[in-house]
Amino acid sequence: MAQQELDHLSGQTTTGHEWDGLKELNTPLPKWWLYVFYACIIWSFGYFLFYPSWPMVSDYTKGLWGATMRSDSIAAYETGIKDRLARAKIPADASVDQIKGNKDFLEFAMANGKAAFGDNCAPCHGSGATGAPGYPSLQDDDWLWGGKLADVYQTIRYGIRSGHSQARDSQMPNFGKDGVLKKEEMTAVADYVVSLSDTSVKGTDAGKKLFSDNCAACHGEDAKGNLELGAPNLADKIWLYGGGSAKVIAQMNVASHGVMPAWEDRLDPITVKSLAVYVHSLGGGK
């Protein structure tokens, strides 16, 4: 049994434990530290009782208050929206044209739209709205469904293939995968389409005939697209999924269809309208 003794240098008793000549002093913890420690224990029981804290197999304890970081964040977001709408001084029923035509409304909408674009749109379209493969540039004048302010507003509000009942939608057939066209036929069509904007590529009459039979119904005989159908202009050298015959063939073989969310389900009405006004002002709006 370890034997305690008095340490003459410190005046404290030892615990009786000794390692290589070093004796352990029996020094009590400071009372203030113990009080803080006990208070933390009491506080932890209170936290466990009122807040979510204990994980279970498929869920967790909700606590008597049911408060979570998510619910707090949602509440703070909703409060922020109310404050922003109060400061906006833009009537909720104001149209995008009315907002653009009012100096005070326009000033707020531009600032609000720019901030909303950076938070919500820039991850896909880029901070400068110049786009990327699969994500259209908003700086040019090439629009699938029209570049008028009302058109831009509708696209932002309801989205593209978003699942919303009023969302923009267009479908291009899988000409290769579904056996509509053979490989050499897709090559002829792709070369013809690319030749419309790139003189270094030679199109053929066979490619033009195949285009007229299979593609002109949507893209037009002149391949300049159809805004009502969301069919892109194929003669302006602006490509959503990349230019060149190989990229066009890949799109013809298995078509890519991008998705844009319906922002009216995620943002307040004034912010959606502000986004439309801001995007329209970037230089590509008609």
CORFENHU-V234409 format. One record per run of one state. SS is the DSSP state (helix for helix, strand for strand, loop for the rest). FROM is the first residue (numbers start at 1). LEN is the number of residues. Records with the same first field share a line. If there is no record, write none. Layout:
SS = FROM-LEN, FROM-LEN
This chain:
loop = 1-5, 7-6, 20-2, 26-5, 52-3, 56-4, 61-6, 68-1, 89-7, 102-1, 121-1, 126-6, 133-2, 136-13, 159-1, 161-7, 169-14, 196-9, 215-1, 220-6, 227-4, 232-13, 254-6, 261-2, 266-3, 282-5
strand = 6-1, 13-7, 22-4, 51-1, 55-1, 60-1, 67-1, 132-1, 135-1, 160-1, 168-1, 226-1, 231-1, 260-1
helix = 31-20, 69-20, 96-6, 103-18, 122-4, 149-10, 183-13, 205-10, 216-4, 245-9, 263-3, 269-13
